[in-house]
């Protein structure tokens, strides 16, 4: 489901190469083909494979296994011939492990009260209200879902040419859903806080009747006969889909087949990715909220870049069914919004088990803005801004330093191997040659050289990292970290813990700042409540970019 292109190139891939996650490979232009049938493997072939795997056998040992290894190729060919389409994933679900706070079953969200009489309906202010505020206006019938949807569609038509955040706009569908919502609300059939709210969704979620392109040249115009569970649940909540929004090609970075999605605060910069369009549209006031995904930074990084609030929930919180996979054991679905409590409203509508996704689970979610802060222990990782810590101290929560062990070397290979497996048929076919502006072909091809044993060993190393993380977490309820969380961004994407990023103004050089809140498994409610305290005290989320002229 993607990761930030800048993050992956500058940090993840560099680190992966340094620790051997990407083995040596031939030219990236090499076509991945089956070897000629009459070409038998030799002892020298085994020696070459041993050098890649980092093992060494004697010639006698190689002769003993040669016939067996030669026979493996027939098995590989047989598996490739099986009818394994893209939606089939391995029966090896990842289960996050660690302390899970208790809670009563079900869902309950109580946000802070909105005084609708103080909210502006002016066309230049309304688009930047929070989803929570817009929901209050809609419920009170002071704001029409039809008028709201029309306003967002007009803004999308006006500003997308300079932002490039829209892949496919769906005005007819949006207006039809908005009229239905308005009619239901008029009859007293209010479905909840997302009813009548227009949203942006990342274009890796399948939508019946609407193209699902994955941001990649080979899939322009493709329409899947499927509907992602996330889309179904938003429809059930009465939300209004404005269209499909950009992601870097095959969920990496912010460059897709029509160019780069830009940062609405600075059009000379990209929005980061891979949830590029979701973050851009939210920041630019083009939707009430948006949905994105993260494998390794794809919600956190564009939220930082575009100065919006991004929530990556616990792995398995929200169904991945109908979404393009990058890494089956690392992909998460989340939301990008203008304020913390918006994220709570969206998570409440989307979370829960799904028979179509073996990783999706039922866990209670009860958010309230005023928990007993005095009972909380909050870890402080690194040099967190004092403006962030002061409001937390004022609640009576106990703050103390915290530190974590680095990720074991080589564990990062998991993402590359799973991505290569997911796109194996694509890599061996001709469509991969149509993919532009992407380093995915290099990743897919190079990870062909990772032995299966090493992949499983990396998963075992991941288990050790999970144990270490839990030990270091100790009796803290959450921790706060500067910016995207530093090295813990990598660790928590592998352990499955939730993370919420807040925009935090600018530094002395005019660069965006942010802070991250990382919580216990399935305890998004606590990090949301703590983040809300900081957000309300600082007010950085109330600023927005000026796209005029």
Buried (B, 14 or more C-beta within 10 A) or exposed (E): BBBBBBBBEEBBBEBBBEBBBBBEBEEEEEEBEEEEEEEEBEEEBBEEBBEBBEEEBEEEEBEEEBEEEEEEBEEEEEEEEEEEEEEEBEEEBBEBBBEEBEBEEEBEBEBEEBEBEEBEBEEEEBBBBBBBBBBBBBBEEEBBBBEBBBBBBBBBEEBBEEBBBBBBBBBEBBBEBBBBBBEBBEEEEBBBBBBBBBBBBBBBBBBBEBBBBBBBBBBBEEEBEBBBBBBBBBEEBBBBBBBBBBBBBBBBBBBBBBEBBBBBBBEEBBBBBBBBBBBBBBBBBBBBBBBBBBBBBBBBBBBBBBBBBBBBBBBBBBBBBBBBBBBBBBBBBBBBBBBBBBBBBBBBBBBBBBEBBBBBBEBBBBBBBEBEBEEBBBBBBBEBBEBBBEBBEEBEBBBEEBEBEEBBBBBBBBBBBBBBBBBBEBBBEEBBEEBEBBBBBBBBBBBBBBBEEBBEBBBEBBEEBBEBBBEBBEEBBBBBBBBBBBBBBBBBBBBBBBBBBBBBBBEEEEEBBBBBBBBBBBBBBBBBBBBBBBBBBBEBBEEBBEBEE
